[in-house]
Amino acid sequence: MKRRRDATTTATGTVALLLMNSKFQEFSGYILAGGKSSRMGRDKAFLDIAGRTFLDNAVRILKPVCEDRIKIVLSRSQTDLVPQLPGNVSHISDIHRGRGPMGGIHAALTDCVSEYAFVLAVDQPFIIKKTIIDLAEFAVHSDSDVVVPRIEGSRLQPLCAVYRIETSLPVLKRLLTVPGESLSVLRFIESLAKISYYETKGRVSEFDNINEPKDYERVKKSF
């Protein structure tokens, strides 16, 4: 009897996983790893937490939604990092140089052939799989151009967000062609017609990014 119950539980879990994966077929994941890491003094993508790198961790938490549709976004000057990347994950490079995260998001949205691009910065190691799934669920059931986490009702987290390609990419392309425009990620989001906010309900530290050695030491103590 115990064996039969275990088999039923396993089968139920398998069916649930298949249903979830089919629902998210139109999601591709993009990990922004093109930063200079100047304050850290070494590339943040390869910092280790609990036996895996920040980059491996980002791939891991995107997989429930994006499965094998995950790519790493680098700057064009990071050719030396390519041999260190996970062998099962492909990479793309910025199209616009010197644009920081905005250049990475543009490269991701331009490359994406799915309906949605899930963009995640590599230096946010506290984000959990449930948050990724919740954001994707939110996007599926809305007609928004972007679904973005919001902390304490005001602070947006655009580097862990879902962008609808059909409506967000044309806006971004237009903004990038404005002469003399200093385009931030928040400026881009505010230019979109339909924005949905994922309220984090007090989970402030989940979206902390890691910039300096002291931040990294804090991360290591948390895992």
PyMOL CGO cylinders between C-alpha atoms (Angstrom):
from pymol import cmd
from pymol.cgo import CYLINDER

trace = [
    CYLINDER, 0.00, 0.00, 0.00, 2.80, 2.38, 0.83, 0.3, 1, 1, 1, 1, 1, 1,
    CYLINDER, 2.80, 2.38, 0.83, 4.41, 1.76, -2.54, 0.3, 1, 1, 1, 1, 1, 1,
    CYLINDER, 4.41, 1.76, -2.54, 1.14, 2.50, -4.36, 0.3, 1, 1, 1, 1, 1, 1,
    CYLINDER, 1.14, 2.50, -4.36, 0.68, 5.77, -2.43, 0.3, 1, 1, 1, 1, 1, 1,
    CYLINDER, 0.68, 5.77, -2.43, 4.23, 6.86, -3.25, 0.3, 1, 1, 1, 1, 1, 1,
    CYLINDER, 4.23, 6.86, -3.25, 3.68, 6.11, -6.93, 0.3, 1, 1, 1, 1, 1, 1,
    CYLINDER, 3.68, 6.11, -6.93, 0.46, 8.12, -6.96, 0.3, 1, 1, 1, 1, 1, 1,
    CYLINDER, 0.46, 8.12, -6.96, 2.17, 11.05, -5.29, 0.3, 1, 1, 1, 1, 1, 1,
    CYLINDER, 2.17, 11.05, -5.29, 5.01, 10.92, -7.80, 0.3, 1, 1, 1, 1, 1, 1,
    CYLINDER, 5.01, 10.92, -7.80, 2.58, 10.75, -10.72, 0.3, 1, 1, 1, 1, 1, 1,
    CYLINDER, 2.58, 10.75, -10.72, 0.59, 13.70, -9.37, 0.3, 1, 1, 1, 1, 1, 1,
    CYLINDER, 0.59, 13.70, -9.37, 3.76, 15.74, -9.01, 0.3, 1, 1, 1, 1, 1, 1,
    CYLINDER, 3.76, 15.74, -9.01, 4.84, 14.85, -12.54, 0.3, 1, 1, 1, 1, 1, 1,
    CYLINDER, 4.84, 14.85, -12.54, 1.49, 15.92, -14.00, 0.3, 1, 1, 1, 1, 1, 1,
    CYLINDER, 1.49, 15.92, -14.00, 1.63, 19.21, -12.07, 0.3, 1, 1, 1, 1, 1, 1,
    CYLINDER, 1.63, 19.21, -12.07, 5.15, 19.86, -13.37, 0.3, 1, 1, 1, 1, 1, 1,
    CYLINDER, 5.15, 19.86, -13.37, 4.11, 19.13, -16.96, 0.3, 1, 1, 1, 1, 1, 1,
    CYLINDER, 4.11, 19.13, -16.96, 1.13, 21.46, -16.68, 0.3, 1, 1, 1, 1, 1, 1,
    CYLINDER, 1.13, 21.46, -16.68, 3.30, 24.23, -15.26, 0.3, 1, 1, 1, 1, 1, 1,
    CYLINDER, 3.30, 24.23, -15.26, 5.92, 23.81, -17.98, 0.3, 1, 1, 1, 1, 1, 1,
    CYLINDER, 5.92, 23.81, -17.98, 3.32, 23.90, -20.77, 0.3, 1, 1, 1, 1, 1, 1,
    CYLINDER, 3.32, 23.90, -20.77, 1.90, 27.12, -19.34, 0.3, 1, 1, 1, 1, 1, 1,
    CYLINDER, 1.90, 27.12, -19.34, 5.32, 28.77, -19.49, 0.3, 1, 1, 1, 1, 1, 1,
    CYLINDER, 5.32, 28.77, -19.49, 6.33, 27.69, -23.00, 0.3, 1, 1, 1, 1, 1, 1,
    CYLINDER, 6.33, 27.69, -23.00, 6.31, 31.32, -24.16, 0.3, 1, 1, 1, 1, 1, 1,
    CYLINDER, 6.31, 31.32, -24.16, 8.97, 32.42, -21.65, 0.3, 1, 1, 1, 1, 1, 1,
    CYLINDER, 8.97, 32.42, -21.65, 12.69, 32.75, -22.31, 0.3, 1, 1, 1, 1, 1, 1,
    CYLINDER, 12.69, 32.75, -22.31, 15.16, 33.71, -19.61, 0.3, 1, 1, 1, 1, 1, 1,
    CYLINDER, 15.16, 33.71, -19.61, 18.04, 36.17, -19.89, 0.3, 1, 1, 1, 1, 1, 1,
    CYLINDER, 18.04, 36.17, -19.89, 20.69, 36.60, -17.20, 0.3, 1, 1, 1, 1, 1, 1,
    CYLINDER, 20.69, 36.60, -17.20, 22.40, 39.99, -17.25, 0.3, 1, 1, 1, 1, 1, 1,
    CYLINDER, 22.40, 39.99, -17.25, 26.08, 39.32, -16.53, 0.3, 1, 1, 1, 1, 1, 1,
    CYLINDER, 26.08, 39.32, -16.53, 27.75, 42.11, -18.49, 0.3, 1, 1, 1, 1, 1, 1,
    CYLINDER, 27.75, 42.11, -18.49, 28.58, 44.44, -15.62, 0.3, 1, 1, 1, 1, 1, 1,
    CYLINDER, 28.58, 44.44, -15.62, 32.13, 45.61, -14.90, 0.3, 1, 1, 1, 1, 1, 1,
    CYLINDER, 32.13, 45.61, -14.90, 32.04, 44.48, -11.22, 0.3, 1, 1, 1, 1, 1, 1,
    CYLINDER, 32.04, 44.48, -11.22, 34.46, 47.32, -10.50, 0.3, 1, 1, 1, 1, 1, 1,
    CYLINDER, 34.46, 47.32, -10.50, 33.46, 47.72, -6.84, 0.3, 1, 1, 1, 1, 1, 1,
    CYLINDER, 33.46, 47.72, -6.84, 33.72, 43.97, -6.23, 0.3, 1, 1, 1, 1, 1, 1,
    CYLINDER, 33.72, 43.97, -6.23, 37.17, 43.74, -7.83, 0.3, 1, 1, 1, 1, 1, 1,
    CYLINDER, 37.17, 43.74, -7.83, 36.32, 40.49, -9.66, 0.3, 1, 1, 1, 1, 1, 1,
    CYLINDER, 36.32, 40.49, -9.66, 33.51, 39.26, -11.83, 0.3, 1, 1, 1, 1, 1, 1,
    CYLINDER, 33.51, 39.26, -11.83, 30.39, 38.75, -9.72, 0.3, 1, 1, 1, 1, 1, 1,
    CYLINDER, 30.39, 38.75, -9.72, 29.00, 36.05, -12.00, 0.3, 1, 1, 1, 1, 1, 1,
    CYLINDER, 29.00, 36.05, -12.00, 31.60, 33.58, -10.74, 0.3, 1, 1, 1, 1, 1, 1,
    CYLINDER, 31.60, 33.58, -10.74, 31.40, 34.29, -7.01, 0.3, 1, 1, 1, 1, 1, 1,
    CYLINDER, 31.40, 34.29, -7.01, 30.58, 31.13, -5.08, 0.3, 1, 1, 1, 1, 1, 1,
    CYLINDER, 30.58, 31.13, -5.08, 27.61, 30.59, -2.76, 0.3, 1, 1, 1, 1, 1, 1,
    CYLINDER, 27.61, 30.59, -2.76, 26.86, 27.21, -1.21, 0.3, 1, 1, 1, 1, 1, 1,
    CYLINDER, 26.86, 27.21, -1.21, 28.92, 25.37, -3.81, 0.3, 1, 1, 1, 1, 1, 1,
    CYLINDER, 28.92, 25.37, -3.81, 27.56, 27.11, -6.90, 0.3, 1, 1, 1, 1, 1, 1,
    CYLINDER, 27.56, 27.11, -6.90, 28.38, 30.37, -8.67, 0.3, 1, 1, 1, 1, 1, 1,
    CYLINDER, 28.38, 30.37, -8.67, 26.02, 33.34, -8.85, 0.3, 1, 1, 1, 1, 1, 1,
    CYLINDER, 26.02, 33.34, -8.85, 25.62, 32.48, -12.53, 0.3, 1, 1, 1, 1, 1, 1,
    CYLINDER, 25.62, 32.48, -12.53, 24.74, 28.84, -11.87, 0.3, 1, 1, 1, 1, 1, 1,
    CYLINDER, 24.74, 28.84, -11.87, 22.28, 29.99, -9.20, 0.3, 1, 1, 1, 1, 1, 1,
    CYLINDER, 22.28, 29.99, -9.20, 20.54, 32.35, -11.64, 0.3, 1, 1, 1, 1, 1, 1,
    CYLINDER, 20.54, 32.35, -11.64, 20.19, 29.54, -14.19, 0.3, 1, 1, 1, 1, 1, 1,
    CYLINDER, 20.19, 29.54, -14.19, 18.79, 27.27, -11.48, 0.3, 1, 1, 1, 1, 1, 1,
    CYLINDER, 18.79, 27.27, -11.48, 16.03, 29.63, -10.33, 0.3, 1, 1, 1, 1, 1, 1,
    CYLINDER, 16.03, 29.63, -10.33, 14.94, 30.48, -13.90, 0.3, 1, 1, 1, 1, 1, 1,
    CYLINDER, 14.94, 30.48, -13.90, 14.63, 26.83, -14.97, 0.3, 1, 1, 1, 1, 1, 1,
    CYLINDER, 14.63, 26.83, -14.97, 11.13, 26.14, -13.53, 0.3, 1, 1, 1, 1, 1, 1,
    CYLINDER, 11.13, 26.14, -13.53, 9.75, 28.77, -15.91, 0.3, 1, 1, 1, 1, 1, 1,
    CYLINDER, 9.75, 28.77, -15.91, 12.24, 28.93, -18.78, 0.3, 1, 1, 1, 1, 1, 1,
    CYLINDER, 12.24, 28.93, -18.78, 13.58, 25.36, -18.81, 0.3, 1, 1, 1, 1, 1, 1,
    CYLINDER, 13.58, 25.36, -18.81, 16.38, 25.26, -21.41, 0.3, 1, 1, 1, 1, 1, 1,
    CYLINDER, 16.38, 25.26, -21.41, 15.37, 28.61, -22.96, 0.3, 1, 1, 1, 1, 1, 1,
    CYLINDER, 15.37, 28.61, -22.96, 17.96, 30.55, -20.97, 0.3, 1, 1, 1, 1, 1, 1,
    CYLINDER, 17.96, 30.55, -20.97, 20.77, 32.74, -22.27, 0.3, 1, 1, 1, 1, 1, 1,
    CYLINDER, 20.77, 32.74, -22.27, 23.50, 34.79, -20.63, 0.3, 1, 1, 1, 1, 1, 1,
    CYLINDER, 23.50, 34.79, -20.63, 23.91, 38.41, -21.73, 0.3, 1, 1, 1, 1, 1, 1,
    CYLINDER, 23.91, 38.41, -21.73, 27.50, 39.70, -21.76, 0.3, 1, 1, 1, 1, 1, 1,
    CYLINDER, 27.50, 39.70, -21.76, 29.15, 42.90, -22.91, 0.3, 1, 1, 1, 1, 1, 1,
    CYLINDER, 29.15, 42.90, -22.91, 31.18, 42.60, -26.10, 0.3, 1, 1, 1, 1, 1, 1,
    CYLINDER, 31.18, 42.60, -26.10, 34.40, 43.13, -24.14, 0.3, 1, 1, 1, 1, 1, 1,
    CYLINDER, 34.40, 43.13, -24.14, 33.90, 39.98, -22.04, 0.3, 1, 1, 1, 1, 1, 1,
    CYLINDER, 33.90, 39.98, -22.04, 35.18, 37.44, -24.55, 0.3, 1, 1, 1, 1, 1, 1,
    CYLINDER, 35.18, 37.44, -24.55, 37.60, 36.11, -21.93, 0.3, 1, 1, 1, 1, 1, 1,
    CYLINDER, 37.60, 36.11, -21.93, 34.65, 34.90, -19.84, 0.3, 1, 1, 1, 1, 1, 1,
    CYLINDER, 34.65, 34.90, -19.84, 33.10, 32.72, -22.53, 0.3, 1, 1, 1, 1, 1, 1,
    CYLINDER, 33.10, 32.72, -22.53, 35.18, 29.59, -21.72, 0.3, 1, 1, 1, 1, 1, 1,
    CYLINDER, 35.18, 29.59, -21.72, 34.03, 29.83, -18.08, 0.3, 1, 1, 1, 1, 1, 1,
    CYLINDER, 34.03, 29.83, -18.08, 30.30, 29.89, -18.87, 0.3, 1, 1, 1, 1, 1, 1,
    CYLINDER, 30.30, 29.89, -18.87, 28.10, 26.83, -18.17, 0.3, 1, 1, 1, 1, 1, 1,
    CYLINDER, 28.10, 26.83, -18.17, 28.40, 24.53, -21.15, 0.3, 1, 1, 1, 1, 1, 1,
    CYLINDER, 28.40, 24.53, -21.15, 24.66, 23.98, -21.46, 0.3, 1, 1, 1, 1, 1, 1,
    CYLINDER, 24.66, 23.98, -21.46, 23.71, 27.67, -21.60, 0.3, 1, 1, 1, 1, 1, 1,
    CYLINDER, 23.71, 27.67, -21.60, 24.34, 29.85, -24.65, 0.3, 1, 1, 1, 1, 1, 1,
    CYLINDER, 24.34, 29.85, -24.65, 25.23, 33.54, -24.55, 0.3, 1, 1, 1, 1, 1, 1,
    CYLINDER, 25.23, 33.54, -24.55, 24.61, 36.76, -26.47, 0.3, 1, 1, 1, 1, 1, 1,
    CYLINDER, 24.61, 36.76, -26.47, 26.31, 40.16, -26.34, 0.3, 1, 1, 1, 1, 1, 1,
    CYLINDER, 26.31, 40.16, -26.34, 25.15, 43.76, -26.03, 0.3, 1, 1, 1, 1, 1, 1,
    CYLINDER, 25.15, 43.76, -26.03, 24.28, 45.50, -29.27, 0.3, 1, 1, 1, 1, 1, 1,
    CYLINDER, 24.28, 45.50, -29.27, 24.64, 49.01, -27.85, 0.3, 1, 1, 1, 1, 1, 1,
    CYLINDER, 24.64, 49.01, -27.85, 27.92, 49.55, -26.02, 0.3, 1, 1, 1, 1, 1, 1,
    CYLINDER, 27.92, 49.55, -26.02, 28.19, 51.51, -22.81, 0.3, 1, 1, 1, 1, 1, 1,
    CYLINDER, 28.19, 51.51, -22.81, 24.50, 51.37, -21.94, 0.3, 1, 1, 1, 1, 1, 1,
    CYLINDER, 24.50, 51.37, -21.94, 24.84, 49.30, -18.77, 0.3, 1, 1, 1, 1, 1, 1,
    CYLINDER, 24.84, 49.30, -18.77, 21.79, 47.21, -17.80, 0.3, 1, 1, 1, 1, 1, 1,
    CYLINDER, 21.79, 47.21, -17.80, 19.73, 48.99, -20.44, 0.3, 1, 1, 1, 1, 1, 1,
    CYLINDER, 19.73, 48.99, -20.44, 22.01, 47.59, -23.13, 0.3, 1, 1, 1, 1, 1, 1,
    CYLINDER, 22.01, 47.59, -23.13, 21.61, 44.10, -21.69, 0.3, 1, 1, 1, 1, 1, 1,
    CYLINDER, 21.61, 44.10, -21.69, 17.83, 44.36, -21.63, 0.3, 1, 1, 1, 1, 1, 1,
    CYLINDER, 17.83, 44.36, -21.63, 17.81, 45.61, -25.22, 0.3, 1, 1, 1, 1, 1, 1,
    CYLINDER, 17.81, 45.61, -25.22, 19.99, 42.66, -26.32, 0.3, 1, 1, 1, 1, 1, 1,
    CYLINDER, 19.99, 42.66, -26.32, 17.68, 40.24, -24.49, 0.3, 1, 1, 1, 1, 1, 1,
    CYLINDER, 17.68, 40.24, -24.49, 14.43, 41.61, -25.93, 0.3, 1, 1, 1, 1, 1, 1,
    CYLINDER, 14.43, 41.61, -25.93, 15.92, 41.78, -29.42, 0.3, 1, 1, 1, 1, 1, 1,
    CYLINDER, 15.92, 41.78, -29.42, 17.09, 38.16, -29.24, 0.3, 1, 1, 1, 1, 1, 1,
    CYLINDER, 17.09, 38.16, -29.24, 13.91, 36.76, -27.69, 0.3, 1, 1, 1, 1, 1, 1,
    CYLINDER, 13.91, 36.76, -27.69, 11.59, 34.72, -29.96, 0.3, 1, 1, 1, 1, 1, 1,
    CYLINDER, 11.59, 34.72, -29.96, 9.15, 33.89, -27.15, 0.3, 1, 1, 1, 1, 1, 1,
    CYLINDER, 9.15, 33.89, -27.15, 6.22, 36.06, -26.11, 0.3, 1, 1, 1, 1, 1, 1,
    CYLINDER, 6.22, 36.06, -26.11, 7.92, 37.01, -22.85, 0.3, 1, 1, 1, 1, 1, 1,
    CYLINDER, 7.92, 37.01, -22.85, 11.50, 37.65, -21.77, 0.3, 1, 1, 1, 1, 1, 1,
    CYLINDER, 11.50, 37.65, -21.77, 12.30, 37.05, -18.11, 0.3, 1, 1, 1, 1, 1, 1,
    CYLINDER, 12.30, 37.05, -18.11, 15.25, 39.32, -17.32, 0.3, 1, 1, 1, 1, 1, 1,
    CYLINDER, 15.25, 39.32, -17.32, 17.32, 38.63, -14.21, 0.3, 1, 1, 1, 1, 1, 1,
    CYLINDER, 17.32, 38.63, -14.21, 20.51, 40.30, -13.01, 0.3, 1, 1, 1, 1, 1, 1,
    CYLINDER, 20.51, 40.30, -13.01, 23.21, 37.81, -12.04, 0.3, 1, 1, 1, 1, 1, 1,
    CYLINDER, 23.21, 37.81, -12.04, 23.98, 39.56, -8.74, 0.3, 1, 1, 1, 1, 1, 1,
    CYLINDER, 23.98, 39.56, -8.74, 20.66, 38.92, -6.96, 0.3, 1, 1, 1, 1, 1, 1,
    CYLINDER, 20.66, 38.92, -6.96, 21.38, 35.63, -5.16, 0.3, 1, 1, 1, 1, 1, 1,
    CYLINDER, 21.38, 35.63, -5.16, 18.54, 35.87, -2.62, 0.3, 1, 1, 1, 1, 1, 1,
    CYLINDER, 18.54, 35.87, -2.62, 15.73, 35.61, -5.19, 0.3, 1, 1, 1, 1, 1, 1,
    CYLINDER, 15.73, 35.61, -5.19, 13.87, 32.30, -4.90, 0.3, 1, 1, 1, 1, 1, 1,
    CYLINDER, 13.87, 32.30, -4.90, 12.15, 30.07, -7.43, 0.3, 1, 1, 1, 1, 1, 1,
    CYLINDER, 12.15, 30.07, -7.43, 8.69, 30.88, -6.07, 0.3, 1, 1, 1, 1, 1, 1,
    CYLINDER, 8.69, 30.88, -6.07, 9.16, 34.56, -6.92, 0.3, 1, 1, 1, 1, 1, 1,
    CYLINDER, 9.16, 34.56, -6.92, 10.17, 33.67, -10.48, 0.3, 1, 1, 1, 1, 1, 1,
    CYLINDER, 10.17, 33.67, -10.48, 7.08, 31.46, -10.86, 0.3, 1, 1, 1, 1, 1, 1,
    CYLINDER, 7.08, 31.46, -10.86, 4.80, 34.09, -9.29, 0.3, 1, 1, 1, 1, 1, 1,
    CYLINDER, 4.80, 34.09, -9.29, 6.03, 36.77, -11.70, 0.3, 1, 1, 1, 1, 1, 1,
    CYLINDER, 6.03, 36.77, -11.70, 5.52, 34.48, -14.69, 0.3, 1, 1, 1, 1, 1, 1,
    CYLINDER, 5.52, 34.48, -14.69, 2.01, 33.56, -13.48, 0.3, 1, 1, 1, 1, 1, 1,
    CYLINDER, 2.01, 33.56, -13.48, 1.21, 37.24, -13.10, 0.3, 1, 1, 1, 1, 1, 1,
    CYLINDER, 1.21, 37.24, -13.10, 2.37, 37.93, -16.67, 0.3, 1, 1, 1, 1, 1, 1,
    CYLINDER, 2.37, 37.93, -16.67, 0.32, 35.05, -18.13, 0.3, 1, 1, 1, 1, 1, 1,
    CYLINDER, 0.32, 35.05, -18.13, -2.88, 36.34, -16.53, 0.3, 1, 1, 1, 1, 1, 1,
    CYLINDER, -2.88, 36.34, -16.53, -2.37, 40.00, -17.43, 0.3, 1, 1, 1, 1, 1, 1,
    CYLINDER, -2.37, 40.00, -17.43, -2.00, 41.94, -20.65, 0.3, 1, 1, 1, 1, 1, 1,
    CYLINDER, -2.00, 41.94, -20.65, 0.84, 44.05, -19.29, 0.3, 1, 1, 1, 1, 1, 1,
    CYLINDER, 0.84, 44.05, -19.29, 3.91, 45.22, -21.16, 0.3, 1, 1, 1, 1, 1, 1,
    CYLINDER, 3.91, 45.22, -21.16, 5.99, 44.50, -18.06, 0.3, 1, 1, 1, 1, 1, 1,
    CYLINDER, 5.99, 44.50, -18.06, 5.53, 42.81, -14.68, 0.3, 1, 1, 1, 1, 1, 1,
    CYLINDER, 5.53, 42.81, -14.68, 7.96, 44.27, -12.19, 0.3, 1, 1, 1, 1, 1, 1,
    CYLINDER, 7.96, 44.27, -12.19, 8.45, 43.68, -8.44, 0.3, 1, 1, 1, 1, 1, 1,
    CYLINDER, 8.45, 43.68, -8.44, 7.72, 46.66, -6.21, 0.3, 1, 1, 1, 1, 1, 1,
    CYLINDER, 7.72, 46.66, -6.21, 9.11, 46.96, -2.68, 0.3, 1, 1, 1, 1, 1, 1,
    CYLINDER, 9.11, 46.96, -2.68, 7.16, 48.85, -0.02, 0.3, 1, 1, 1, 1, 1, 1,
    CYLINDER, 7.16, 48.85, -0.02, 4.87, 50.32, -2.65, 0.3, 1, 1, 1, 1, 1, 1,
    CYLINDER, 4.87, 50.32, -2.65, 7.51, 52.44, -4.36, 0.3, 1, 1, 1, 1, 1, 1,
    CYLINDER, 7.51, 52.44, -4.36, 10.90, 50.85, -5.14, 0.3, 1, 1, 1, 1, 1, 1,
    CYLINDER, 10.90, 50.85, -5.14, 10.83, 48.99, -8.45, 0.3, 1, 1, 1, 1, 1, 1,
    CYLINDER, 10.83, 48.99, -8.45, 13.12, 46.05, -9.24, 0.3, 1, 1, 1, 1, 1, 1,
    CYLINDER, 13.12, 46.05, -9.24, 13.38, 46.12, -13.05, 0.3, 1, 1, 1, 1, 1, 1,
    CYLINDER, 13.38, 46.12, -13.05, 16.31, 43.66, -13.18, 0.3, 1, 1, 1, 1, 1, 1,
    CYLINDER, 16.31, 43.66, -13.18, 14.03, 40.83, -12.07, 0.3, 1, 1, 1, 1, 1, 1,
    CYLINDER, 14.03, 40.83, -12.07, 11.09, 41.42, -14.36, 0.3, 1, 1, 1, 1, 1, 1,
    CYLINDER, 11.09, 41.42, -14.36, 9.01, 39.98, -17.19, 0.3, 1, 1, 1, 1, 1, 1,
    CYLINDER, 9.01, 39.98, -17.19, 8.80, 41.95, -20.45, 0.3, 1, 1, 1, 1, 1, 1,
    CYLINDER, 8.80, 41.95, -20.45, 6.26, 41.31, -23.22, 0.3, 1, 1, 1, 1, 1, 1,
    CYLINDER, 6.26, 41.31, -23.22, 8.30, 41.48, -26.43, 0.3, 1, 1, 1, 1, 1, 1,
    CYLINDER, 8.30, 41.48, -26.43, 5.58, 42.66, -28.82, 0.3, 1, 1, 1, 1, 1, 1,
    CYLINDER, 5.58, 42.66, -28.82, 4.85, 45.83, -26.87, 0.3, 1, 1, 1, 1, 1, 1,
    CYLINDER, 4.85, 45.83, -26.87, 8.04, 46.60, -24.93, 0.3, 1, 1, 1, 1, 1, 1,
    CYLINDER, 8.04, 46.60, -24.93, 10.70, 46.17, -27.62, 0.3, 1, 1, 1, 1, 1, 1,
    CYLINDER, 10.70, 46.17, -27.62, 9.35, 48.86, -30.00, 0.3, 1, 1, 1, 1, 1, 1,
    CYLINDER, 9.35, 48.86, -30.00, 9.29, 51.37, -27.13, 0.3, 1, 1, 1, 1, 1, 1,
    CYLINDER, 9.29, 51.37, -27.13, 12.85, 50.52, -26.15, 0.3, 1, 1, 1, 1, 1, 1,
    CYLINDER, 12.85, 50.52, -26.15, 14.13, 50.79, -29.72, 0.3, 1, 1, 1, 1, 1, 1,
    CYLINDER, 14.13, 50.79, -29.72, 12.52, 54.22, -30.05, 0.3, 1, 1, 1, 1, 1, 1,
    CYLINDER, 12.52, 54.22, -30.05, 14.00, 55.49, -26.79, 0.3, 1, 1, 1, 1, 1, 1,
    CYLINDER, 14.00, 55.49, -26.79, 17.48, 54.30, -27.71, 0.3, 1, 1, 1, 1, 1, 1,
    CYLINDER, 17.48, 54.30, -27.71, 17.43, 56.37, -30.90, 0.3, 1, 1, 1, 1, 1, 1,
    CYLINDER, 17.43, 56.37, -30.90, 16.65, 59.67, -29.14, 0.3, 1, 1, 1, 1, 1, 1,
    CYLINDER, 16.65, 59.67, -29.14, 19.76, 61.89, -29.51, 0.3, 1, 1, 1, 1, 1, 1,
    CYLINDER, 19.76, 61.89, -29.51, 21.39, 62.74, -26.21, 0.3, 1, 1, 1, 1, 1, 1,
    CYLINDER, 21.39, 62.74, -26.21, 18.94, 60.60, -24.23, 0.3, 1, 1, 1, 1, 1, 1,
    CYLINDER, 18.94, 60.60, -24.23, 20.44, 59.14, -21.05, 0.3, 1, 1, 1, 1, 1, 1,
    CYLINDER, 20.44, 59.14, -21.05, 18.14, 56.15, -20.75, 0.3, 1, 1, 1, 1, 1, 1,
    CYLINDER, 18.14, 56.15, -20.75, 17.71, 54.36, -17.43, 0.3, 1, 1, 1, 1, 1, 1,
    CYLINDER, 17.71, 54.36, -17.43, 15.81, 51.12, -16.91, 0.3, 1, 1, 1, 1, 1, 1,
    CYLINDER, 15.81, 51.12, -16.91, 13.22, 52.92, -14.79, 0.3, 1, 1, 1, 1, 1, 1,
    CYLINDER, 13.22, 52.92, -14.79, 12.72, 55.54, -17.51, 0.3, 1, 1, 1, 1, 1, 1,
    CYLINDER, 12.72, 55.54, -17.51, 12.10, 52.73, -19.99, 0.3, 1, 1, 1, 1, 1, 1,
    CYLINDER, 12.10, 52.73, -19.99, 9.54, 51.04, -17.74, 0.3, 1, 1, 1, 1, 1, 1,
    CYLINDER, 9.54, 51.04, -17.74, 7.73, 54.32, -17.09, 0.3, 1, 1, 1, 1, 1, 1,
    CYLINDER, 7.73, 54.32, -17.09, 7.42, 54.75, -20.88, 0.3, 1, 1, 1, 1, 1, 1,
    CYLINDER, 7.42, 54.75, -20.88, 5.45, 51.52, -21.26, 0.3, 1, 1, 1, 1, 1, 1,
    CYLINDER, 5.45, 51.52, -21.26, 1.67, 51.76, -21.50, 0.3, 1, 1, 1, 1, 1, 1,
    CYLINDER, 1.67, 51.76, -21.50, 0.70, 48.87, -19.23, 0.3, 1, 1, 1, 1, 1, 1,
    CYLINDER, 0.70, 48.87, -19.23, 2.72, 48.19, -16.10, 0.3, 1, 1, 1, 1, 1, 1,
    CYLINDER, 2.72, 48.19, -16.10, 1.82, 45.56, -13.51, 0.3, 1, 1, 1, 1, 1, 1,
    CYLINDER, 1.82, 45.56, -13.51, 3.43, 45.61, -10.09, 0.3, 1, 1, 1, 1, 1, 1,
    CYLINDER, 3.43, 45.61, -10.09, 4.25, 42.50, -8.11, 0.3, 1, 1, 1, 1, 1, 1,
    CYLINDER, 4.25, 42.50, -8.11, 4.06, 43.59, -4.48, 0.3, 1, 1, 1, 1, 1, 1,
    CYLINDER, 4.06, 43.59, -4.48, 6.78, 41.90, -2.44, 0.3, 1, 1, 1, 1, 1, 1,
    CYLINDER, 6.78, 41.90, -2.44, 4.94, 42.19, 0.90, 0.3, 1, 1, 1, 1, 1, 1,
    CYLINDER, 4.94, 42.19, 0.90, 7.93, 42.95, 3.05, 0.3, 1, 1, 1, 1, 1, 1,
    CYLINDER, 7.93, 42.95, 3.05, 10.48, 40.68, 1.34, 0.3, 1, 1, 1, 1, 1, 1,
    CYLINDER, 10.48, 40.68, 1.34, 12.90, 43.57, 0.93, 0.3, 1, 1, 1, 1, 1, 1,
    CYLINDER, 12.90, 43.57, 0.93, 16.19, 41.68, 1.24, 0.3, 1, 1, 1, 1, 1, 1,
    CYLINDER, 16.19, 41.68, 1.24, 15.25, 39.13, -1.44, 0.3, 1, 1, 1, 1, 1, 1,
    CYLINDER, 15.25, 39.13, -1.44, 16.03, 41.71, -4.12, 0.3, 1, 1, 1, 1, 1, 1,
    CYLINDER, 16.03, 41.71, -4.12, 19.35, 42.91, -2.68, 0.3, 1, 1, 1, 1, 1, 1,
    CYLINDER, 19.35, 42.91, -2.68, 22.10, 43.02, -5.24, 0.3, 1, 1, 1, 1, 1, 1,
    CYLINDER, 22.10, 43.02, -5.24, 25.73, 42.36, -4.39, 0.3, 1, 1, 1, 1, 1, 1,
    CYLINDER, 25.73, 42.36, -4.39, 28.19, 45.10, -5.30, 0.3, 1, 1, 1, 1, 1, 1,
    CYLINDER, 28.19, 45.10, -5.30, 31.05, 45.11, -2.80, 0.3, 1, 1, 1, 1, 1, 1,
    CYLINDER, 31.05, 45.11, -2.80, 33.15, 42.52, -0.93, 0.3, 1, 1, 1, 1, 1, 1,
    CYLINDER, 33.15, 42.52, -0.93, 31.28, 43.29, 2.31, 0.3, 1, 1, 1, 1, 1, 1,
    CYLINDER, 31.28, 43.29, 2.31, 28.00, 42.44, 0.54, 0.3, 1, 1, 1, 1, 1, 1,
    CYLINDER, 28.00, 42.44, 0.54, 29.48, 39.14, -0.60, 0.3, 1, 1, 1, 1, 1, 1,
    CYLINDER, 29.48, 39.14, -0.60, 30.62, 38.28, 2.93, 0.3, 1, 1, 1, 1, 1, 1,
    CYLINDER, 30.62, 38.28, 2.93, 27.05, 38.85, 4.12, 0.3, 1, 1, 1, 1, 1, 1,
    CYLINDER, 27.05, 38.85, 4.12, 25.71, 36.55, 1.40, 0.3, 1, 1, 1, 1, 1, 1,
    CYLINDER, 25.71, 36.55, 1.40, 28.09, 33.74, 2.38, 0.3, 1, 1, 1, 1, 1, 1,
    CYLINDER, 28.09, 33.74, 2.38, 26.89, 33.91, 5.96, 0.3, 1, 1, 1, 1, 1, 1,
    CYLINDER, 26.89, 33.91, 5.96, 23.26, 33.66, 4.84, 0.3, 1, 1, 1, 1, 1, 1,
    CYLINDER, 23.26, 33.66, 4.84, 23.61, 30.38, 2.91, 0.3, 1, 1, 1, 1, 1, 1,
]
cmd.load_cgo(trace, "trace")
